[in-house]
Amino acid sequence: MKKTILTTLLFALSASVMTAQADVKLSFAEQLMMQKTQLHPQEFNFISDRYKQVQVQKTRANHPAF
């Protein structure tokens, strides 16, 4: 019983700390810059994604699965 209460209490405290840290008010430009540094643009490029799809289709066509 003590473990359950302690676990619940620690979870509640950690959840409140995480939400307090996430409540930072940033401007739109600051948020955009954060996203640009976090994302890898080459992985979200339509042309490169289509190129990858075509390459996989070509290799599957050349090597059929049994």
SEFIZA-3560 file (N, C-alpha, C; in Angstrom, 3 decimals):
REM SEFIZA-3560
<numar><xx>0.823</xx><yy>-1.189</yy><zz>0.000</zz><atom>N</atom></numar>
<numar><xx>0.000</xx><yy>0.000</yy><zz>0.000</zz><atom>CA</atom></numar>
<numar><xx>0.866</xx><yy>1.252</yy><zz>0.000</zz><atom>C</atom></numar>
<numar><xx>1.948</xx><yy>1.206</yy><zz>0.786</zz><atom>N</atom></numar>
<numar><xx>2.837</xx><yy>2.363</yy><zz>0.852</zz><atom>CA</atom></numar>
<numar><xx>3.484</xx><yy>2.624</yy><zz>-0.511</zz><atom>C</atom></numar>
<numar><xx>3.837</xx><yy>1.538</yy><zz>-1.210</zz><atom>N</atom></numar>
<numar><xx>4.463</xx><yy>1.690</yy><zz>-2.526</zz><atom>CA</atom></numar>
<numar><xx>3.501</xx><yy>2.335</yy><zz>-3.516</zz><atom>C</atom></numar>
<numar><xx>2.245</xx><yy>1.956</yy><zz>-3.449</zz><atom>N</atom></numar>
<numar><xx>1.246</xx><yy>2.515</yy><zz>-4.356</zz><atom>CA</atom></numar>
<numar><xx>1.062</xx><yy>4.005</yy><zz>-4.109</zz><atom>C</atom></numar>
<numar><xx>0.957</xx><yy>4.381</yy><zz>-2.858</zz><atom>N</atom></numar>
<numar><xx>0.791</xx><yy>5.791</yy><zz>-2.511</zz><atom>CA</atom></numar>
<numar><xx>2.027</xx><yy>6.582</yy><zz>-2.915</zz><atom>C</atom></numar>
<numar><xx>3.191</xx><yy>6.046</yy><zz>-2.621</zz><atom>N</atom></numar>
<numar><xx>4.435</xx><yy>6.724</yy><zz>-2.972</zz><atom>CA</atom></numar>
<numar><xx>4.575</xx><yy>6.875</yy><zz>-4.485</zz><atom>C</atom></numar>
<numar><xx>4.249</xx><yy>5.831</yy><zz>-5.227</zz><atom>N</atom></numar>
<numar><xx>4.330</xx><yy>5.880</yy><zz>-6.683</zz><atom>CA</atom></numar>
<numar><xx>3.370</xx><yy>6.919</yy><zz>-7.237</zz><atom>C</atom></numar>
<numar><xx>2.154</xx><yy>6.948</yy><zz>-6.728</zz><atom>N</atom></numar>
<numar><xx>1.164</xx><yy>7.925</yy><zz>-7.173</zz><atom>CA</atom></numar>
<numar><xx>1.617</xx><yy>9.344</yy><zz>-6.864</zz><atom>C</atom></numar>
<numar><xx>2.158</xx><yy>9.546</yy><zz>-5.702</zz><atom>N</atom></numar>
<numar><xx>2.630</xx><yy>10.871</yy><zz>-5.307</zz><atom>CA</atom></numar>
<numar><xx>3.789</xx><yy>11.326</yy><zz>-6.186</zz><atom>C</atom></numar>
<numar><xx>4.751</xx><yy>10.446</yy><zz>-6.411</zz><atom>N</atom></numar>
<numar><xx>5.890</xx><yy>10.801</yy><zz>-7.259</zz><atom>CA</atom></numar>
<numar><xx>5.457</xx><yy>11.061</yy><zz>-8.703</zz><atom>C</atom></numar>
<numar><xx>4.515</xx><yy>10.277</yy><zz>-9.212</zz><atom>N</atom></numar>
<numar><xx>4.014</xx><yy>10.502</yy><zz>-10.556</zz><atom>CA</atom></numar>
<numar><xx>3.325</xx><yy>11.856</yy><zz>-10.666</zz><atom>C</atom></numar>
<numar><xx>2.525</xx><yy>12.200</yy><zz>-9.667</zz><atom>N</atom></numar>
<numar><xx>1.829</xx><yy>13.483</yy><zz>-9.678</zz><atom>CA</atom></numar>
<numar><xx>2.827</xx><yy>14.644</yy><zz>-9.638</zz><atom>C</atom></numar>
<numar><xx>3.863</xx><yy>14.514</yy><zz>-8.825</zz><atom>N</atom></numar>
<numar><xx>4.867</xx><yy>15.570</yy><zz>-8.749</zz><atom>CA</atom></numar>
<numar><xx>5.649</xx><yy>15.701</yy><zz>-10.053</zz><atom>C</atom></numar>
<numar><xx>6.034</xx><yy>14.568</yy><zz>-10.628</zz><atom>N</atom></numar>
<numar><xx>6.802</xx><yy>14.639</yy><zz>-11.868</zz><atom>CA</atom></numar>
<numar><xx>5.946</xx><yy>15.175</yy><zz>-13.013</zz><atom>C</atom></numar>
<numar><xx>4.670</xx><yy>14.834</yy><zz>-13.038</zz><atom>N</atom></numar>
<numar><xx>3.783</xx><yy>15.339</yy><zz>-14.083</zz><atom>CA</atom></numar>
<numar><xx>3.613</xx><yy>16.850</yy><zz>-13.960</zz><atom>C</atom></numar>
<numar><xx>3.498</xx><yy>17.349</yy><zz>-12.743</zz><atom>N</atom></numar>
<numar><xx>3.334</xx><yy>18.792</yy><zz>-12.565</zz><atom>CA</atom></numar>
<numar><xx>4.613</xx><yy>19.536</yy><zz>-12.922</zz><atom>C</atom></numar>
<numar><xx>5.760</xx><yy>18.946</yy><zz>-12.639</zz><atom>N</atom></numar>
<numar><xx>7.035</xx><yy>19.577</yy><zz>-12.993</zz><atom>CA</atom></numar>
<numar><xx>7.194</xx><yy>19.627</yy><zz>-14.508</zz><atom>C</atom></numar>
<numar><xx>6.828</xx><yy>18.534</yy><zz>-15.190</zz><atom>N</atom></numar>
<numar><xx>6.952</xx><yy>18.506</yy><zz>-16.648</zz><atom>CA</atom></numar>
<numar><xx>6.018</xx><yy>19.510</yy><zz>-17.312</zz><atom>C</atom></numar>
<numar><xx>4.811</xx><yy>19.651</yy><zz>-16.804</zz><atom>N</atom></numar>
<numar><xx>3.894</xx><yy>20.615</yy><zz>-17.401</zz><atom>CA</atom></numar>
<numar><xx>4.337</xx><yy>22.036</yy><zz>-17.115</zz><atom>C</atom></numar>
<numar><xx>4.956</xx><yy>22.266</yy><zz>-15.983</zz><atom>N</atom></numar>
<numar><xx>5.460</xx><yy>23.607</yy><zz>-15.677</zz><atom>CA</atom></numar>
<numar><xx>6.603</xx><yy>23.972</yy><zz>-16.620</zz><atom>C</atom></numar>
<numar><xx>7.438</xx><yy>23.002</yy><zz>-16.956</zz><atom>N</atom></numar>
<numar><xx>8.529</xx><yy>23.261</yy><zz>-17.882</zz><atom>CA</atom></numar>
<numar><xx>8.012</xx><yy>23.469</yy><zz>-19.301</zz><atom>C</atom></numar>
<numar><xx>6.941</xx><yy>22.796</yy><zz>-19.669</zz><atom>N</atom></numar>
<numar><xx>6.404</xx><yy>22.890</yy><zz>-21.023</zz><atom>CA</atom></numar>
<numar><xx>5.584</xx><yy>24.156</yy><zz>-21.227</zz><atom>C</atom></numar>
<numar><xx>5.305</xx><yy>24.881</yy><zz>-20.166</zz><atom>N</atom></numar>
<numar><xx>4.448</xx><yy>26.056</yy><zz>-20.244</zz><atom>CA</atom></numar>
<numar><xx>5.237</xx><yy>27.325</yy><zz>-20.548</zz><atom>C</atom></numar>
<numar><xx>6.326</xx><yy>27.215</yy><zz>-21.266</zz><atom>N</atom></numar>
<numar><xx>7.130</xx><yy>28.379</yy><zz>-21.618</zz><atom>CA</atom></numar>
<numar><xx>6.474</xx><yy>29.052</yy><zz>-22.810</zz><atom>C</atom></numar>
<numar><xx>6.249</xx><yy>30.349</yy><zz>-22.719</zz><atom>N</atom></numar>
<numar><xx>5.603</xx><yy>31.094</yy><zz>-23.799</zz><atom>CA</atom></numar>
<numar><xx>6.665</xx><yy>31.572</yy><zz>-24.780</zz><atom>C</atom></numar>
<numar><xx>6.597</xx><yy>31.043</yy><zz>-26.000</zz><atom>N</atom></numar>
<numar><xx>7.515</xx><yy>31.451</yy><zz>-27.048</zz><atom>CA</atom></numar>
<numar><xx>6.734</xx><yy>32.134</yy><zz>-28.162</zz><atom>C</atom></numar>
<numar><xx>7.390</xx><yy>33.038</yy><zz>-28.829</zz><atom>N</atom></numar>
<numar><xx>6.747</xx><yy>33.672</yy><zz>-29.971</zz><atom>CA</atom></numar>
<numar><xx>6.682</xx><yy>32.679</yy><zz>-31.124</zz><atom>C</atom></numar>
<numar><xx>5.901</xx><yy>33.017</yy><zz>-32.131</zz><atom>N</atom></numar>
<numar><xx>5.760</xx><yy>32.135</yy><zz>-33.286</zz><atom>CA</atom></numar>
<numar><xx>7.100</xx><yy>31.923</yy><zz>-33.975</zz><atom>C</atom></numar>
<numar><xx>7.877</xx><yy>32.984</yy><zz>-34.118</zz><atom>N</atom></numar>
<numar><xx>9.180</xx><yy>32.886</yy><zz>-34.778</zz><atom>CA</atom></numar>
<numar><xx>10.129</xx><yy>31.982</yy><zz>-33.997</zz><atom>C</atom></numar>
<numar><xx>10.093</xx><yy>32.081</yy><zz>-32.673</zz><atom>N</atom></numar>
<numar><xx>10.950</xx><yy>31.229</yy><zz>-31.844</zz><atom>CA</atom></numar>
<numar><xx>10.543</xx><yy>29.760</yy><zz>-31.959</zz><atom>C</atom></numar>
<numar><xx>9.238</xx><yy>29.508</yy><zz>-31.989</zz><atom>N</atom></numar>
<numar><xx>8.766</xx><yy>28.132</yy><zz>-32.150</zz><atom>CA</atom></numar>
<numar><xx>9.189</xx><yy>27.574</yy><zz>-33.501</zz><atom>C</atom></numar>
<numar><xx>9.090</xx><yy>28.398</yy><zz>-34.531</zz><atom>N</atom></numar>
<numar><xx>9.472</xx><yy>27.955</yy><zz>-35.868</zz><atom>CA</atom></numar>
<numar><xx>10.961</xx><yy>27.636</yy><zz>-35.934</zz><atom>C</atom></numar>
<numar><xx>11.781</xx><yy>28.456</yy><zz>-35.305</zz><atom>N</atom></numar>
<numar><xx>13.219</xx><yy>28.196</yy><zz>-35.299</zz><atom>CA</atom></numar>
<numar><xx>13.541</xx><yy>26.916</yy><zz>-34.530</zz><atom>C</atom></numar>
<numar><xx>12.827</xx><yy>26.673</yy><zz>-33.446</zz><atom>N</atom></numar>
<numar><xx>13.044</xx><yy>25.436</yy><zz>-32.695</zz><atom>CA</atom></numar>
<numar><xx>12.694</xx><yy>24.227</yy><zz>-33.553</zz><atom>C</atom></numar>
<numar><xx>11.604</xx><yy>24.313</yy><zz>-34.304</zz><atom>N</atom></numar>
<numar><xx>11.204</xx><yy>23.203</yy><zz>-35.161</zz><atom>CA</atom></numar>
<numar><xx>12.215</xx><yy>22.979</yy><zz>-36.272</zz><atom>C</atom></numar>
<numar><xx>12.732</xx><yy>24.065</yy><zz>-36.823</zz><atom>N</atom></numar>
<numar><xx>13.704</xx><yy>23.927</yy><zz>-37.906</zz><atom>CA</atom></numar>
<numar><xx>14.981</xx><yy>23.255</yy><zz>-37.423</zz><atom>C</atom></numar>
<numar><xx>15.358</xx><yy>23.512</yy><zz>-36.178</zz><atom>N</atom></numar>
<numar><xx>16.577</xx><yy>22.886</yy><zz>-35.666</zz><atom>CA</atom></numar>
<numar><xx>16.319</xx><yy>21.435</yy><zz>-35.269</zz><atom>C</atom></numar>
<numar><xx>15.073</xx><yy>21.100</yy><zz>-34.927</zz><atom>N</atom></numar>
<numar><xx>14.766</xx><yy>19.736</yy><zz>-34.486</zz><atom>CA</atom></numar>
<numar><xx>14.497</xx><yy>18.802</yy><zz>-35.655</zz><atom>C</atom></numar>
<numar><xx>13.886</xx><yy>19.312</yy><zz>-36.720</zz><atom>N</atom></numar>
<numar><xx>13.521</xx><yy>18.458</yy><zz>-37.847</zz><atom>CA</atom></numar>
<numar><xx>14.669</xx><yy>18.347</yy><zz>-38.831</zz><atom>C</atom></numar>
<numar><xx>14.658</xx><yy>17.289</yy><zz>-39.583</zz><atom>N</atom></numar>
<numar><xx>15.639</xx><yy>17.096</yy><zz>-40.641</zz><atom>CA</atom></numar>
<numar><xx>14.913</xx><yy>17.303</yy><zz>-41.966</zz><atom>C</atom></numar>
<numar><xx>15.061</xx><yy>18.455</yy><zz>-42.602</zz><atom>N</atom></numar>
<numar><xx>14.263</xx><yy>18.765</yy><zz>-43.791</zz><atom>CA</atom></numar>
<numar><xx>14.412</xx><yy>17.746</yy><zz>-44.910</zz><atom>C</atom></numar>
<numar><xx>15.573</xx><yy>17.150</yy><zz>-45.062</zz><atom>N</atom></numar>
<numar><xx>15.752</xx><yy>16.199</yy><zz>-46.155</zz><atom>CA</atom></numar>
<numar><xx>14.881</xx><yy>14.965</yy><zz>-45.963</zz><atom>C</atom></numar>
<numar><xx>14.474</xx><yy>14.684</yy><zz>-44.751</zz><atom>N</atom></numar>
<numar><xx>13.625</xx><yy>13.524</yy><zz>-44.506</zz><atom>CA</atom></numar>
<numar><xx>12.153</xx><yy>13.822</yy><zz>-44.764</zz><atom>C</atom></numar>
<numar><xx>11.789</xx><yy>15.095</yy><zz>-44.917</zz><atom>N</atom></numar>
<numar><xx>10.399</xx><yy>15.464</yy><zz>-45.127</zz><atom>CA</atom></numar>
<numar><xx>10.197</xx><yy>16.116</yy><zz>-46.485</zz><atom>C</atom></numar>
<numar><xx>11.076</xx><yy>15.818</yy><zz>-47.393</zz><atom>N</atom></numar>
<numar><xx>10.996</xx><yy>16.378</yy><zz>-48.729</zz><atom>CA</atom></numar>
<numar><xx>10.212</xx><yy>15.416</yy><zz>-49.608</zz><atom>C</atom></numar>
<numar><xx>9.189</xx><yy>15.933</yy><zz>-50.290</zz><atom>N</atom></numar>
<numar><xx>8.347</xx><yy>15.058</yy><zz>-51.105</zz><atom>CA</atom></numar>
<numar><xx>9.158</xx><yy>14.356</yy><zz>-52.182</zz><atom>C</atom></numar>
<numar><xx>10.063</xx><yy>15.065</yy><zz>-52.828</zz><atom>N</atom></numar>
<numar><xx>10.825</xx><yy>14.486</yy><zz>-53.934</zz><atom>CA</atom></numar>
<numar><xx>11.722</xx><yy>13.369</yy><zz>-53.429</zz><atom>C</atom></numar>
<numar><xx>12.415</xx><yy>13.578</yy><zz>-52.322</zz><atom>N</atom></numar>
<numar><xx>13.289</xx><yy>12.522</yy><zz>-51.812</zz><atom>CA</atom></numar>
<numar><xx>12.478</xx><yy>11.336</yy><zz>-51.304</zz><atom>C</atom></numar>
<numar><xx>11.298</xx><yy>11.596</yy><zz>-50.713</zz><atom>N</atom></numar>
<numar><xx>10.446</xx><yy>10.495</yy><zz>-50.268</zz><atom>CA</atom></numar>
<numar><xx>9.969</xx><yy>9.675</yy><zz>-51.454</zz><atom>C</atom></numar>
<numar><xx>9.590</xx><yy>10.348</yy><zz>-52.526</zz><atom>N</atom></numar>
<numar><xx>9.143</xx><yy>9.629</yy><zz>-53.725</zz><atom>CA</atom></numar>
<numar><xx>10.307</xx><yy>8.842</yy><zz>-54.332</zz><atom>C</atom></numar>
<numar><xx>11.497</xx><yy>9.422</yy><zz>-54.321</zz><atom>N</atom></numar>
<numar><xx>12.679</xx><yy>8.724</yy><zz>-54.833</zz><atom>CA</atom></numar>
<numar><xx>12.915</xx><yy>7.442</yy><zz>-54.040</zz><atom>C</atom></numar>
<numar><xx>12.801</xx><yy>7.529</yy><zz>-52.718</zz><atom>N</atom></numar>
<numar><xx>12.986</xx><yy>6.344</yy><zz>-51.877</zz><atom>CA</atom></numar>
<numar><xx>11.939</xx><yy>5.284</yy><zz>-52.189</zz><atom>C</atom></numar>
<numar><xx>10.688</xx><yy>5.710</yy><zz>-52.392</zz><atom>N</atom></numar>
<numar><xx>9.626</xx><yy>4.762</yy><zz>-52.704</zz><atom>CA</atom></numar>
<numar><xx>9.899</xx><yy>4.050</yy><zz>-54.023</zz><atom>C</atom></numar>
<numar><xx>10.315</xx><yy>4.803</yy><zz>-55.027</zz><atom>N</atom></numar>
<numar><xx>10.588</xx><yy>4.214</yy><zz>-56.339</zz><atom>CA</atom></numar>
<numar><xx>11.751</xx><yy>3.233</yy><zz>-56.253</zz><atom>C</atom></numar>
<numar><xx>12.785</xx><yy>3.590</yy><zz>-55.498</zz><atom>N</atom></numar>
<numar><xx>13.935</xx><yy>2.694</yy><zz>-55.360</zz><atom>CA</atom></numar>
<numar><xx>13.535</xx><yy>1.385</yy><zz>-54.689</zz><atom>C</atom></numar>
<numar><xx>12.699</xx><yy>1.457</yy><zz>-53.676</zz><atom>N</atom></numar>
<numar><xx>12.242</xx><yy>0.248</yy><zz>-52.990</zz><atom>CA</atom></numar>
<numar><xx>11.405</xx><yy>-0.595</yy><zz>-53.939</zz><atom>C</atom></numar>
<numar><xx>10.536</xx><yy>0.046</yy><zz>-54.710</zz><atom>N</atom></numar>
<numar><xx>9.714</xx><yy>-0.701</yy><zz>-55.659</zz><atom>CA</atom></numar>
<numar><xx>10.574</xx><yy>-1.385</yy><zz>-56.714</zz><atom>C</atom></numar>
<numar><xx>11.622</xx><yy>-0.710</yy><zz>-57.166</zz><atom>N</atom></numar>
<numar><xx>12.517</xx><yy>-1.306</yy><zz>-58.163</zz><atom>CA</atom></numar>
<numar><xx>13.242</xx><yy>-2.522</yy><zz>-57.588</zz><atom>C</atom></numar>
<numar><xx>13.724</xx><yy>-2.409</yy><zz>-56.358</zz><atom>N</atom></numar>
<numar><xx>14.446</xx><yy>-3.529</yy><zz>-55.765</zz><atom>CA</atom></numar>
<numar><xx>13.502</xx><yy>-4.698</yy><zz>-55.495</zz><atom>C</atom></numar>
<numar><xx>12.259</xx><yy>-4.399</yy><zz>-55.125</zz><atom>N</atom></numar>
<numar><xx>11.285</xx><yy>-5.472</yy><zz>-54.906</zz><atom>CA</atom></numar>
<numar><xx>10.911</xx><yy>-6.141</yy><zz>-56.217</zz><atom>C</atom></numar>
<numar><xx>10.862</xx><yy>-5.366</yy><zz>-57.294</zz><atom>N</atom></numar>
<numar><xx>10.531</xx><yy>-5.938</yy><zz>-58.599</zz><atom>CA</atom></numar>
<numar><xx>11.674</xx><yy>-6.839</yy><zz>-59.080</zz><atom>C</atom></numar>
<numar><xx>12.907</xx><yy>-6.452</yy><zz>-58.788</zz><atom>N</atom></numar>
<numar><xx>14.058</xx><yy>-7.254</yy><zz>-59.212</zz><atom>CA</atom></numar>
<numar><xx>14.272</xx><yy>-8.472</yy><zz>-58.323</zz><atom>C</atom></numar>
<numar><xx>13.853</xx><yy>-8.389</yy><zz>-57.079</zz><atom>N</atom></numar>
<numar><xx>14.041</xx><yy>-9.489</yy><zz>-56.130</zz><atom>CA</atom></numar>
<numar><xx>12.699</xx><yy>-9.857</yy><zz>-55.511</zz><atom>C</atom></numar>
<numar><xx>11.922</xx><yy>-10.667</yy><zz>-56.198</zz><atom>N</atom></numar>
<numar><xx>10.592</xx><yy>-11.014</yy><zz>-55.648</zz><atom>CA</atom></numar>
<numar><xx>10.734</xx><yy>-11.830</yy><zz>-54.368</zz><atom>C</atom></numar>
<numar><xx>9.846</xx><yy>-11.585</yy><zz>-53.454</zz><atom>N</atom></numar>
<numar><xx>9.838</xx><yy>-12.313</yy><zz>-52.176</zz><atom>CA</atom></numar>
<numar><xx>9.117</xx><yy>-13.642</yy><zz>-52.348</zz><atom>C</atom></numar>
<numar><xx>9.617</xx><yy>-14.651</yy><zz>-51.684</zz><atom>N</atom></numar>
<numar><xx>8.984</xx><yy>-15.971</yy><zz>-51.762</zz><atom>CA</atom></numar>
<numar><xx>8.370</xx><yy>-16.323</yy><zz>-50.434</zz><atom>C</atom></numar>
//
